[in-house]
């Protein structure tokens, strides 16, 4: 039943076990947090049937699940060994969950292979920092699937989970680190692998989502800066995405191009053309005396007024002169 349930409930469980009908035990007693039962050898199928019936009855009354560990068959002189066996099996409720019936078939003797330990913490950290929530969830699922598959000693599993948790919380805002550190005792008290998965997975997704929002805000500021650069340097014939990426925002040009299209809805070159034509339309409407070549110069086509006219007509349907009229 575990330490959170009082002696009264353990005593009630003992009485319930004493009245199993055809499988009535030879002996039952309470030892610490557990109810120990000595039972004649009977078919496991029959034993499981009665145990499941009692589990349902007990849960209906107390709303509490109890876990059962069933030892191998043995003789009276082997009782100390059989007792150690069931106590070891009980530890596996960490994997199987409270309310399980655990036998030797549920317990693996092999130590966790190196593959299960060799988890890529660096990749997970990168995914969390980038805010890729779906990929983060997939990596953590993979981590816990390995733990559940190999069912290693609990001390090793708890150590691995603690390392995972520490590596996760380091990817968040440093100002929040102390709050996450305060939750370590809560993590240490978790009694099943499934609950530990929920605890660690929710923490990782929480930090990844915060990082995603931060990245979006940062990217939005970068694009706003790019738009300002275009506005103030519209007359610069050499204006290009690679120049802005290299000299102004210090960012990979391919990444900046993808980011620009995602934020603005069109690629940089098309946006720049449209911005220049909009500026030209405004100048043509306001200034009725400047030469078309002067207008072309003011919007970045100074060396090729003829090309400016071609682009202007393609975008607006008019030549610059027609548009002015």
FIVEX-102492 format. One record per residue (C-alpha): residue in three letters; z, x, y. Coordinates in steps of 0.05 Angstrom, whole numbers, padded with zeros to 5 digits, always signed. Each point is the difference from the previous one (the first is absolute). Last residue first. Layout:
% FIVEX-102492
ALAZXY...
This chain:
% FIVEX-102492
UNK-01319-00013+01231UNK+00049+00053-00024UNK-00013-00019-00073UNK-00074+00007+00009UNK+00009+00069+00029UNK+00046+00022-00056UNK-00050-00025-00052UNK+00020-00065-00032UNK+00018-00024-00071UNK+00072+00022+00010UNK+00013+00050-00056UNK-00071+00023-00016UNK-00018-00003+00074UNK+00058+00046+00020UNK-00016+00048-00058UNK-00072+00008+00022UNK+00018+00007+00073UNK+00052+00053-00015UNK-00052+00037-00041UNK-00044+00002+00062UNK+00059+00024+00042UNK+00007+00061-00045UNK+00043+00057+00028UNK+00048-00046+00037UNK+00012-00047-00059UNK+00076+00001+00004UNK+00016-00063+00039UNK-00002+00028+00071UNK-00064+00039-00014UNK-00037-00063-00023UNK+00022-00035+00064UNK-00028+00058+00040UNK-00065-00003-00039UNK-00005-00074+00014UNK+00002+00018+00074UNK+00056-00026+00042UNK-00015-00056+00049UNK+00023-00066-00031UNK+00070+00025-00020UNK+00047-00054-00025UNK-00042-00033-00054UNK-00033+00065-00023UNK+00069+00034-00002UNK+00030-00056-00043UNK-00060+00000-00047UNK+00005+00076-00006UNK+00074-00003-00018UNK-00016-00053-00053UNK-00057+00045-00025UNK+00047+00060-00005UNK+00054-00039-00037UNK-00052-00029-00049UNK-00027+00070-00015UNK+00071+00028-00008UNK+00020-00057-00047UNK-00062+00012-00043UNK+00016+00074-00005UNK+00074-00011-00015UNK-00009-00049-00058UNK+00014-00074+00007UNK+00061-00045-00010UNK+00046+00034+00050UNK+00060+00016-00044UNK-00034+00011-00067UNK-00061+00033+00032UNK+00044+00048+00039UNK+00043+00017-00060UNK-00061+00016-00042UNK-00028+00044+00055UNK+00068+00033+00011UNK+00005+00016-00074UNK-00070+00031+00001UNK+00016+00040+00064UNK+00065+00029-00026UNK+00050-00006+00057UNK+00020+00041+00060UNK+00000-00059+00049UNK-00035+00035+00058UNK-00041+00062-00017UNK-00019-00008-00074UNK+00000-00075-00009UNK-00029-00014+00069UNK-00055+00052-00010UNK-00015-00026-00070UNK-00004-00071+00026UNK-00051+00019+00053UNK-00007+00007+00075UNK-00052+00053+00015UNK-00038-00044+00050UNK+00064-00010+00040UNK-00011-00060+00046UNK+00046-00045-00041UNK+00057+00050+00007UNK+00055-00045+00028UNK-00016-00060-00044UNK-00014+00041-00062UNK+00066+00038+00008UNK+00036-00066+00010UNK-00029-00027-00064UNK+00022+00063-00037UNK+00071-00008+00027UNK+00002-00072-00023UNK-00024+00025-00068UNK+00058+00050-00004UNK+00050-00053+00021UNK-00024-00047-00055UNK+00007+00057-00050UNK+00072+00010+00020UNK+00016-00074-00004UNK-00034-00005-00068UNK+00036+00063-00024UNK+00068-00028+00021UNK-00015-00066-00035UNK-00020+00038-00063UNK+00062+00044+00004UNK+00044-00062+00002UNK-00038-00030-00059UNK+00009+00065-00039UNK+00075+00001+00015UNK+00010-00071-00025UNK-00045+00012-00060UNK+00041+00060-00021UNK+00066-00037+00008UNK-00025-00060-00038UNK-00024+00044-00057UNK+00066+00038-00004UNK+00044-00062-00004UNK-00047-00040-00044UNK-00009+00058-00048UNK+00075+00010-00003UNK+00009-00073-00018UNK-00051+00007-00056UNK+00033+00064-00025UNK+00067-00035-00009UNK+00072+00015+00024UNK-00007+00015+00073UNK+00064+00033+00026UNK-00034+00066+00019UNK-00050-00037+00044UNK+00056-00034+00039UNK+00033+00068+00009UNK-00066+00026+00028UNK-00005-00056+00052UNK+00034+00043+00054UNK-00057+00049-00005UNK-00048-00055+00022UNK+00040-00012+00063UNK+00004+00075+00013UNK-00076+00006-00005UNK-00015-00054+00051UNK-00006+00047+00060UNK-00043+00046-00041UNK-00053-00056-00004UNK-00026-00003-00071UNK-00028+00050-00050UNK+00068+00031-00016UNK+00021-00068-00029UNK-00051+00007-00056UNK+00018+00071-00023UNK+00074-00020-00002UNK-00016-00062-00042UNK-00042+00040-00049UNK+00053+00053-00009UNK+00051-00054-00012UNK-00045-00033-00051UNK-00009+00066-00036UNK+00075+00012-00002UNK+00013-00071-00025UNK-00051+00011-00055UNK+00031+00066-00021UNK+00070-00029-00002UNK-00027-00060-00038UNK-00027+00040-00058UNK-00074-00012-00011UNK-00033-00067-00011UNK-00071+00027-00010UNK-00040-00062+00019UNK+00049-00027+00051UNK+00001+00065+00039UNK-00076+00006-00002UNK-00009-00072+00023UNK+00049+00016+00056UNK-00043+00055+00029UNK-00065-00038-00009UNK+00028-00061+00035UNK+00021+00047+00056UNK-00070+00027+00006UNK-00031-00070+00002UNK+00049-00025+00053UNK-00018+00060+00044UNK-00075-00014-00010UNK+00009-00072+00023UNK+00043+00020+00060UNK-00047+00052+00028UNK+00041+00015+00063UNK-00027+00071+00010UNK+00070+00029-00004UNK+00013-00039-00064UNK-00065+00024-00032UNK+00014+00073+00019UNK+00071-00004-00029UNK-00027-00029-00065UNK-00050+00057-00006UNK+00055+00052+00012UNK+00046-00033-00052UNK-00052+00010-00054UNK+00041-00014-00063UNK+00009+00054-00052UNK+00060-00032-00033UNK-00038-00047-00046UNK-00052+00053-00017UNK+00056+00049-00018UNK+00020-00044-00058UNK+00064-00043+00004UNK+00044+00018-00059UNK-00015-00033-00066UNK+00051-00044-00034UNK-00028-00067+00022UNK+00044-00062-00002UNK-00025-00071-00008UNK-00009+00006-00075UNK+00072+00021-00007UNK+00022-00068+00023UNK+00011-00033+00068UNK+00008-00075+00012UNK-00014-00008+00075UNK+00038-00042+00051UNK+00003+00053+00054UNK-00065+00039+00005UNK-00042+00039-00050UNK+00000+00067+00037UNK+00072+00004+00026UNK+00018-00043-00061UNK-00013+00065-00035UNK+00071+00024+00013UNK+00024-00052-00050UNK-00036+00039-00055UNK+00045+00060+00011UNK+00062-00044-00007UNK-00031-00031-00063UNK-00009+00069-00032UNK+00069+00026+00020UNK+00030-00061-00036UNK-00044+00012-00061UNK+00025+00073-00004UNK+00073-00022+00007UNK-00012-00055-00052UNK-00029+00046-00054UNK+00061-00005-00046UNK-00010-00076-00001UNK-00071+00005-00026UNK-00067-00003+00036UNK-00058-00041+00026UNK-00030+00023+00066UNK+00032-00024+00065UNK-00016-00063+00039UNK+00008+00003+00076UNK+00008-00067+00036UNK-00006-00013+00075UNK+00035-00057+00035UNK-00032-00046+00052UNK+00045-00039+00047UNK-00008-00071+00027UNK+00071-00014-00028UNK-00011-00065-00039UNK-00075-00003-00012UNK-00001+00076-00006UNK+00051+00000-00056UNK-00036-00055-00038UNK-00068+00035+00007UNK+00028+00067-00022UNK+00035-00034-00057UNK-00065-00030-00026UNK-00035+00067+00009UNK+00054+00035-00041UNK-00005-00052-00055UNK-00076+00009-00007UNK+00005+00075+00007UNK+00048+00003-00059UNK-00046-00043-00043UNK-00060+00044+00016UNK+00041+00062-00011UNK+00014-00020-00072UNK+00075+00005-00014UNK+00045+00060-00012UNK+00072-00020+00012UNK+00021+00004+00073UNK+00048+00041+00042UNK-00001-00024+00073UNK+00020+00039+00062UNK+00006-00037+00067UNK-00012+00048+00057UNK+00030+00016+00068UNK+00058+00039-00028UNK+00005-00013-00074UNK+00007-00074-00018UNK+00005-00017-00074UNK-00039-00034-00055UNK+00008+00007-00075UNK-00032-00025-00064UNK-00051-00039+00040UNK-00021-00073-00012UNK-00073+00001-00019UNK-00002-00070-00032UNK+00036-00031+00058UNK-00001+00045+00061UNK+00070-00018+00020UNK+00032+00067+00013UNK-00058+00018+00047UNK+00018-00058+00046UNK+00073+00021+00000UNK-00021+00071+00019UNK-00044-00027+00056UNK+00058-00040+00028UNK+00043+00063-00002UNK-00054+00039+00037UNK-00002-00056+00051UNK+00075+00001+00010UNK+00000+00076+00004UNK-00039+00001+00065UNK-00074+00011+00014UNK-00025+00053+00048UNK+00015+00056-00049UNK-00057-00017-00047UNK-00011-00058-00048
